[in-house]
Amino acid sequence: MLVNRIISSTVAGLVAVVIGFASSVALIYQTVINLGGDASLASSWILTLGLSMGITSIALSFYYRVPILIAWSTPGAALLIANTQNFNLNEAIAGFMFSALLIFLCGITGWFEKLINKLPFQLASAMLGGILINFGIGVFNQMNETPLLVIVMFVTYLVCRQLIPKFTMLVVLLISVITAWQLKLMTFTAFSWRLSEFTYISPEFSISAILGIGIPLFLVTMAAQNLPGIAVLKAHNYKAPVSSILSVTGFVNMLAAPFGGYAINLAAITAAICMTEDVNKNPEKRYWAAISGGGFYLLMGISAGYLMEAFSSLPNALIYSLAGIALFTTINSSIQQALSEDKMSEAAIITFLVTASNLTLWGISSVLWGLIAGSITLIAQNLLKKSNYKRTDII
């Protein structure tokens, strides 16, 4: 039994890191190129991010006995690609440091945690479901490109869920790689092993860098990463030490920024993989999966140069399908929890639908708008009920 739990936690951590790395490493590489860097500098950034995420994931999870997985900001990387054309590397580093400082201040003041504690878990679950649902749908969309590969992965998942649920994702990963190789979907190149090295870049502070990079990166990281990350913890009934997490990640981020650590934050989608029943029936023991993920982050950072070549050989269909299949269980539980109470169901559905949409207003993503829409629905319902009670009393 102990061996099974160790393997389950290790596999969950590995799958979380594989999905997190493979799904967005291209964005980080493109960000570096846009800022005038090269592949060597990109390896330095991955090294810095890997060590930062690994150390904080292990330390926070072990200290609080909660599965706290830290990740880089994927929306932040996408923002940087679009927002950094008029900035150089030194100005970008200054923006990273300012964003990290703001996150650190949010942690030590505690205002963000007070706000989050008022969030009903049904809305948190609905928001999580809205974030993840497109990953689940994406599995079947990939059948348009590589139907045989995805069908093999899906059937493997269904069979393993019934026979060996603890090792489902490990078997799916292995079978998918073998199938992709047999179908000649993998592109092999001559891999060369080399350790990554740190590259220091001095910050160059300016008003334009703060307004153009620092503040937008802060808003995106908080709204599209930390907020969903906290929702994931709440949806799985964990008491999230929000202020401590923000303080630690903000401080480490400030130290890592000159070496390419543009933004680290709570993981949401990949963290959910570490919180399912498949990891451990006992929720109090699932933090070992996040610790395992932290360990793989460290390995990822040290071998960033090699891994960037290796992961580029995997087909996109395999990566996206693996991400979606790994989240089937979480999507199911999120929707069930969101609709667990009748009086909250309408607000939860609104939250779910808006979050799952592509709505973007004033640069704010659908994740935050979903929560706002659900909260407004809930407040409106409560106000109307109170007015009806008063009218009934008068009559």
C-alpha positions in Angstrom: 0.0 0.0 0.0 2.8 2.4 0.9 4.6 1.7 -2.4 1.4 2.3 -4.3 0.9 5.7 -2.6 4.4 6.7 -3.3 4.1 5.7 -7.0 0.7 7.5 -7.3 2.1 10.7 -5.8 5.3 10.6 -7.9 3.2 10.0 -11.1 0.8 12.9 -10.3 3.8 15.2 -9.7 5.5 14.1 -12.9 2.3 14.4 -15.1 1.7 17.9 -13.6 5.2 19.1 -14.4 5.2 17.5 -17.9 1.9 19.2 -18.8 2.9 22.5 -17.3 6.3 22.5 -19.1 5.2 21.1 -22.4 2.1 23.3 -22.8 3.8 26.7 -22.3 7.6 26.5 -22.7 7.2 27.7 -26.3 5.7 30.9 -24.9 8.7 31.6 -22.7 11.1 30.9 -25.5 9.2 33.3 -27.8 9.3 36.0 -25.0 13.0 35.7 -24.8 13.4 36.0 -28.5 11.1 39.0 -28.7 13.3 40.7 -26.1 16.4 40.1 -28.1 17.7 36.9 -26.4 18.6 33.5 -27.7 18.2 29.8 -26.9 21.0 30.0 -24.3 19.2 32.8 -22.4 15.9 30.9 -22.7 17.6 27.9 -20.9 18.7 30.3 -18.2 15.2 31.5 -17.7 13.9 27.9 -17.5 16.6 27.0 -15.0 15.7 30.0 -12.8 12.0 29.3 -13.0 12.5 25.5 -12.4 14.5 26.1 -9.3 12.2 28.8 -8.0 9.1 26.7 -8.5 10.7 23.6 -7.1 12.0 25.1 -3.9 8.7 27.0 -3.2 6.5 24.0 -4.0 8.5 21.7 -1.7 8.8 24.2 1.1 5.2 25.4 1.2 3.7 21.9 0.7 5.8 20.4 3.4 5.3 23.2 5.9 1.5 23.5 5.5 0.8 19.8 4.7 -1.3 21.1 1.8 -0.7 20.3 -2.0 0.7 23.7 -3.0 2.1 23.6 -6.4 3.8 26.7 -7.7 4.0 27.4 -11.5 5.2 30.0 -13.9 2.5 32.4 -15.3 1.4 31.1 -18.7 -0.9 34.1 -19.3 1.9 36.3 -18.1 4.2 34.8 -20.8 1.5 35.4 -23.4 1.1 39.0 -22.2 4.9 39.5 -22.5 5.0 38.3 -26.1 2.4 40.9 -27.0 3.6 43.7 -24.7 7.4 43.8 -24.9 8.1 44.9 -28.5 9.1 48.4 -27.4 11.2 47.3 -24.4 14.7 45.8 -24.0 15.7 43.0 -21.6 16.9 45.3 -18.8 13.5 47.2 -18.8 11.7 43.9 -18.9 13.6 42.6 -15.8 12.6 45.9 -14.0 9.0 45.2 -14.9 9.3 41.6 -13.5 10.7 42.9 -10.2 8.0 45.5 -9.8 5.2 43.0 -10.4 6.8 40.6 -7.9 7.0 43.5 -5.3 3.3 44.2 -5.7 2.5 40.5 -5.1 4.7 40.5 -2.1 2.9 43.5 -0.7 -0.5 41.8 -1.3 0.8 38.9 0.8 2.1 40.9 3.8 -0.9 43.2 4.0 -3.4 40.2 3.8 -6.1 42.1 2.0 -6.3 39.6 -0.9 -6.8 36.7 1.6 -9.6 38.5 3.3 -11.4 39.0 0.0 -10.9 35.4 -1.1 -12.2 34.0 2.3 -15.6 35.5 1.4 -15.8 33.5 -1.8 -18.4 30.7 -1.6 -16.9 27.3 -2.5 -19.6 26.7 -5.1 -18.5 29.7 -7.1 -14.9 28.6 -6.7 -15.7 25.2 -8.0 -17.7 26.6 -10.9 -14.8 28.9 -11.8 -12.5 25.9 -11.7 -14.8 23.9 -13.9 -15.1 26.7 -16.4 -11.3 26.9 -16.6 -10.8 23.2 -17.1 -13.8 22.4 -19.3 -12.0 23.5 -22.5 -9.1 21.2 -21.7 -11.6 18.3 -21.5 -13.3 19.4 -24.8 -9.8 19.8 -26.3 -9.2 16.1 -26.0 -11.9 15.3 -28.6 -11.1 18.3 -30.8 -7.6 16.8 -31.2 -9.3 13.8 -33.0 -9.7 16.1 -36.0 -5.9 16.1 -36.4 -4.7 12.7 -35.0 -7.8 10.5 -34.4 -6.0 7.2 -33.9 -3.6 8.6 -31.3 -6.3 10.3 -29.2 -8.6 7.3 -29.4 -5.9 5.0 -28.1 -5.2 7.4 -25.3 -8.9 7.7 -24.4 -9.6 3.9 -24.5 -6.4 3.4 -22.4 -7.8 5.9 -19.9 -11.2 4.2 -19.7 -9.7 0.7 -19.2 -7.1 1.8 -16.6 -9.6 3.8 -14.6 -11.5 0.6 -13.9 -8.5 -1.8 -13.5 -5.6 0.3 -12.1 -6.9 3.8 -11.3 -3.8 4.8 -9.3 -1.6 4.3 -12.4 -3.9 5.5 -15.0 -2.0 8.6 -16.1 1.4 6.8 -16.1 0.0 4.1 -18.4 -1.7 6.7 -20.6 1.6 8.6 -20.9 3.6 5.6 -21.8 1.0 4.2 -24.3 0.6 7.6 -25.9 4.4 8.0 -26.5 4.7 4.5 -27.9 1.7 5.1 -30.2 3.0 8.5 -31.4 6.3 6.8 -32.1 4.7 4.0 -34.1 2.6 6.5 -36.1 5.8 8.5 -36.8 4.4 11.6 -35.2 7.5 12.3 -33.2 10.3 14.4 -34.6 13.7 13.2 -33.3 16.8 15.3 -33.4 20.3 14.7 -32.1 20.0 15.6 -28.4 23.0 16.9 -26.6 23.2 16.8 -22.8 24.3 20.1 -21.2 23.6 21.8 -17.9 21.9 25.2 -18.0 23.7 28.2 -16.6 22.5 31.4 -14.9 22.6 34.6 -16.9 22.3 37.8 -14.8 20.6 40.8 -16.4 20.6 44.1 -14.5 17.2 45.9 -14.2 16.6 49.3 -15.8 13.7 50.9 -14.1 11.5 53.4 -15.9 7.9 54.6 -15.8 7.2 53.0 -19.1 8.5 49.6 -18.0 6.4 49.8 -14.8 3.2 50.8 -16.6 3.8 48.7 -19.7 5.1 45.5 -18.1 5.1 45.5 -14.3 1.4 46.4 -13.6 -0.2 44.4 -16.4 2.0 41.4 -15.4 0.8 41.8 -11.8 -2.8 42.0 -12.8 -2.7 39.0 -15.1 -0.8 36.9 -12.6 -3.2 37.7 -9.8 -6.4 37.4 -11.8 -5.6 34.5 -14.1 -3.2 32.4 -12.0 -3.3 33.1 -8.2 -7.1 33.5 -8.1 -7.8 30.2 -9.9 -5.1 28.6 -7.9 -6.8 29.5 -4.7 -10.1 28.4 -6.1 -8.6 25.0 -6.8 -7.5 24.7 -3.2 -10.9 25.8 -1.9 -12.8 23.5 -4.3 -10.8 20.5 -2.8 -11.6 21.7 0.7 -8.1 22.9 1.6 -7.6 25.9 3.8 -5.2 27.9 1.6 -2.6 30.0 3.5 -3.1 32.7 0.8 -1.1 35.6 2.4 1.9 33.3 3.1 1.9 31.9 -0.4 1.8 35.4 -1.9 4.5 36.6 0.4 6.9 33.7 -0.3 6.3 33.6 -4.1 6.6 37.4 -4.4 9.8 37.5 -2.4 11.4 34.6 -4.3 10.2 36.2 -7.6 12.0 39.4 -6.8 15.2 37.5 -6.3 14.8 35.4 -9.4 13.7 38.2 -11.7 17.2 39.3 -12.8 17.9 35.8 -13.9 14.7 35.4 -15.9 12.1 34.5 -13.3 9.4 36.7 -14.8 6.5 35.4 -12.6 5.8 32.5 -10.3 2.4 31.9 -8.8 0.0 29.3 -7.6 -0.7 26.6 -10.1 -4.3 25.9 -11.0 -4.8 23.3 -13.7 -1.7 21.3 -13.0 -2.2 21.6 -9.2 -5.6 20.0 -9.6 -3.9 16.9 -10.9 -2.2 16.6 -7.5 -5.4 16.8 -5.5 -7.6 14.0 -6.9 -8.5 10.7 -5.1 -6.3 8.9 -7.5 -3.3 10.4 -5.8 -4.4 9.3 -2.3 -7.8 8.5 -0.7 -6.7 10.6 2.3 -6.7 14.3 1.4 -4.2 15.1 4.1 -1.5 13.0 2.4 -1.9 14.5 -1.1 0.7 17.2 -0.4 3.3 14.6 -1.3 2.2 14.8 -4.9 3.0 18.5 -4.9 6.4 17.8 -3.2 7.0 15.3 -6.0 6.1 17.9 -8.5 8.6 20.3 -6.9 11.3 17.7 -7.2 10.6 17.3 -10.9 10.7 21.1 -11.3 14.2 21.1 -9.9 15.3 18.4 -12.4 13.6 20.3 -15.1 15.5 23.4 -14.3 18.9 21.7 -14.1 18.4 19.9 -17.4 16.5 22.8 -19.2 18.7 22.8 -22.3 18.2 19.1 -22.9 14.5 19.1 -22.0 13.7 21.9 -24.4 15.0 19.7 -27.2 13.3 16.5 -26.0 9.8 18.0 -25.5 9.9 19.6 -28.9 9.8 16.1 -30.3 6.3 15.3 -28.8 3.3 16.1 -31.1 0.9 18.8 -29.9 -2.0 16.4 -29.9 -0.3 14.2 -27.4 0.4 17.1 -25.0 -3.0 18.7 -25.2 -4.9 15.3 -24.9 -2.7 14.3 -22.0 -3.6 17.5 -20.2 -7.3 17.1 -20.8 -7.5 13.4 -19.9 -5.5 14.1 -16.6 -8.2 16.6 -15.7 -11.4 14.5 -16.4 -11.8 13.6 -12.7 -11.3 17.2 -11.5 -13.8 18.5 -14.1 -16.4 16.0 -12.8 -15.9 16.8 -9.1 -15.9 20.6 -9.8 -19.2 20.5 -11.6 -20.7 18.3 -8.9 -19.6 20.7 -6.1 -20.7 23.8 -8.0 -24.2 22.4 -8.2 -24.3 20.8 -4.8 -26.7 23.5 -3.3 -29.9 24.5 -5.1 -29.9 28.2 -4.0 -26.3 28.6 -5.3 -26.8 26.7 -8.6 -27.8 29.6 -10.8 -24.9 31.8 -9.7 -22.6 28.8 -10.1 -23.9 28.1 -13.7 -23.3 31.8 -14.6 -19.8 31.7 -13.2 -19.1 28.4 -15.1 -20.4 29.7 -18.5 -18.6 33.1 -18.3 -15.4 31.6 -17.2 -15.5 29.0 -20.0 -16.1 31.7 -22.6 -13.5 33.7 -24.4 -14.8 37.0 -22.9 -12.0 39.6 -22.5 -13.0 43.2 -21.5 -10.5 45.9 -20.8 -7.7 43.4 -20.8 -9.3 41.3 -18.0 -9.7 37.6 -18.7 -12.9 35.6 -18.5 -11.6 33.9 -15.2 -12.2 37.1 -13.3 -15.3 38.1 -15.2 -16.8 34.7 -14.4 -16.3 35.3 -10.7 -17.7 38.8 -11.0 -20.8 37.7 -12.9 -21.5 34.9 -10.5 -21.1 37.1 -7.5 -23.4 39.8 -9.0 -26.0 37.1 -9.7 -25.8 35.8 -6.1 -26.1 39.3 -4.6 -29.0 40.2 -6.8 -30.8 37.0 -5.9 -30.3 37.7 -2.2 -31.5 41.3 -2.5 -34.6 40.3 -4.4 -35.5 37.6 -1.9 -35.2 40.1 1.0 -37.4 42.6 -0.8 -40.0 39.9 -1.5 -40.0 38.9 2.2 -40.6 42.6 3.2 -43.4 43.0 0.7 -45.0 39.8 2.0 -44.8 41.0 5.6 -46.5 44.3 4.6 -49.3 42.5 2.8 
